[in-house]
Amino acid sequence: MRQFRATLTGTDSTIAGIVKSTTSFGSKNTWQFHSIDDSLHLVIAKDTDGHWMRLTGTEPYLSGWTDELAEQIVKHS
């Protein structure tokens, strides 16, 4: 399992957390973000066309988080 620290941009401040690579959704390679303060959980993966998509997570959700997290995953891979 690969993991690294990441931050996402919230409406008022940044949200620090840990990103882990898993295969918890069938055979898909997924990435899970869990915030340090446990306020945010986000799971993303690539679809069949190679585009990043949100699979599940906490609400409310900012649509930019998927792209922001995907950029950090690519950077750390």
C-alpha angles and dihedrals in degrees: 000000000000121000139171141166117267141172130214126199112248128191093263105019144344121291116221121208151138124268120208131186113229142157097221097132103067111286094331118121101235134184122216125201117199118182118229091237091048092239096119135043121175131175120193136172140167117267123224090277092053096254119135115245137178113248100181143329147134125312137267093052130188111216092218091065093078093057093040092052093043090055091054092047092052090047092053097041 
